Amino acid sequence: MKNMITFHKSIAFFAAAAVLTFSACKKEKNEPDDAANEHENEEITTVKLTFTNAVIPAEKVIATWKDMDGAGGAAPQISNIVLKANTAYLLSTELFDEHKNPADNITNEIQEEGDEHRVFHLFFANADAPVKDSLNTAATVTALDKDSKNLPVGLQVHVATKAAFKGYFRMVVRHQVTGKDGTYAPGSTDAQTEFPIEIK
């Protein structure tokens, strides 16, 4: 995707800061911690969000975030998201490392380790805002997938938009090995990025 989004004057700054990395969650418990078995963090080069109109399934909005050269290189390529007001969508989130051939689908790892992960989709008025400033006035987001303890995973969610809105949509993967309770607080952030969004 060549066209960079100029939705907001500060987009270049937040985009450069929104570099995605994925913590080394795959390390086996009994593996030695020596140089021969050292695991680098998984890198997420691409995030794909697919919003499917719940009433008209053929109507889809697909947005991608892609950064092939990582931190310090070119700014990520980011789609803007445009949704209809007062409309129900089914949202699927996919994460990939496209440095590998074929691309490594990180989504599968999150699904397999659902007891230790929670994916959040948050709305903000401003780019790079603190989590406490997330809004519930733009849409209601409900996770559809559950882990073994019936807690949400969040790769598949229902998004019910409300009135017109213009701001930012953040996807966050939280790594919650202990204390997962369905909320944002436990654990640490494995991956995070933002998309400009407009609901109209």
N, C-alpha and C positions, 0 to 999 in steps of 0.2 A: 504494500500500500504506500503510495508516494505522497498522498496529500496529508499534510500535517494540519491538525486542528488549531484554528486561531480563535476558538470560542471565547477565550478570556486572555487578557494581556499577560497574566501570570502563568499561563499554561506551560511555557517553556521551563520555568523555574520548578513548578511542581512535577513536571514530567521527568526532568533530570533527577529529581530526588526520589522518584517512585521506582527505583531499581528493584527488581524482584530477585530474591534468592530463596531457596528452599532448604531448610535445615536438614542435616543428615539423619533422617528418621529411619533409614533403611538398615542401619548397622545392626547386625545380629548380636544378641546378648552375650554369647560366648566367644565372640571374635576377639583375638588379641589386639591390643592398641598400638602395635608397632608400625614402622614405616611401610612395611610390605603390605599391610592390610589397611592403611590409612584411607579413609573415605572423604572425598571432597564433598562439599555441599552440592546438592542438586541445583542446577540453575534453571529457572523458568524463563524461557525466552518469549513465550507466547501465551496469552490468555484469550479465550474465546467465550463470549457470552451470547447465548441464543434465547431471545424472548419470543415465545410462541403465543399468539393470541388464543386464549382459552376457548373462545367461541368460534373463531375462524382460524383453524390450525394452519391453513395455507399462508396466513399472514405472519411473517416472521421479521424480527429485527435482530441482525447479527452485528456484534461489535467486537473488535479485536484490539489487543494491546501487544505490541511486538517490539522487542529490543534484542537484536542479534549480537551486538558488540558489547553489551554490558555497561557497567558504570564507567563514566569518563569518556565514552565514545559519543556517537550521535544520539540525539534525543530519541526516546521511544516513538514509534508510530502508533497513534491512538485514534480510534474511531470515536465520533460523538454518538450518543444514543438519543433517539427521538421516539417517544412513546405517546400513545393517546391517553388523554385524561379519562378518569372513571372507567378504566378498562382492566380486565383480569388477564395476566400473562403467566405462562409457565416458563421459568427461567432455568436453563441448564448452564452450568459453569464447567469449562474444560481448561486444563493447564498442561502445557507441553514444553519439553526441552528439544528444540529443533536443531541444536548443534549435533545431535545424534542422527544417524541414518539407519533405519527409519526413526522418526521422531519418537522420543520417549514420552508416553502419556502419563504425566504425573497424577492425573485425575484418578487413575486406577489405584495408585498407592494410597491416596487419601481415602478412597472407598474401602480398601482392604484394612486400613488402620482407622476406621471410623470412630472407634472407642477413644482415640487419642487426638482427633481433629474436629474442628468446628469451622465451617465457612460462613462468614458474615457478609451481608450486602447492606450497605449503609448509605443514606442520603445526607448531603451536606450543602449548605448555602455557599460555602467558600472552599477553595482547594486546600488540601493538606490541613484541614481543621482537626482539632483534637476529637477523640471518640465521643467525649461527653457532649459535643455539639451536634451529634447526629440527630436527624429530624424524623419524626413519625407523621408529619403533616403532608409529605409528598406521596407516600404509598405505605401500604401494609405488606410486610414480607413474612411469609410463613414457610418454614422448612417442611418438605414433604418426605425426605429420607431420614431414617433413624438408625442409630447404632444398636448394639446388642443389649443396651440398657434402656432402650426406647428414648434416648436423647437425640436431638437433631444433629445431622451431619451438615446439611446445607448445600450440597452440590446440586440438588434439585429443589427449587423453591417456587412458591406461588407469590406473585407480585400483583397487588391490587392498587393501581394508581388512583390518585385523588384529583384535586384541582390542578390547574396549570402551575408549573414549577420550572425553574431554571437553576442549575447548580452542578453538583458533582455526585457521582455514584461510585462508591468504594467497595472493592472486593478484598476481603481479608481472610487468610487462612491462619487460624489459631492452632498451635500445637499444645494440646492439653493432656499430657501423659497422666498427670494426677489432678484430681479436683474438678474434672469436667462435670459441669452442672447445667449446661445449656446457656450459660451467660458468657459474656466476653472476657471477664476478668481473669480466670485461671490461665496459667501457661504463658506462652510467648508467641510472637508473630512469626510464622514461617514465610508468608508471602503477602504482599499488599500492592494494590495499584488503584488508580482512579480514572474515571472516564467523565468527560463533560456530558451532561444529560439535560434534556428538555422534555417536559411533559406538556402537551398542548392539545 
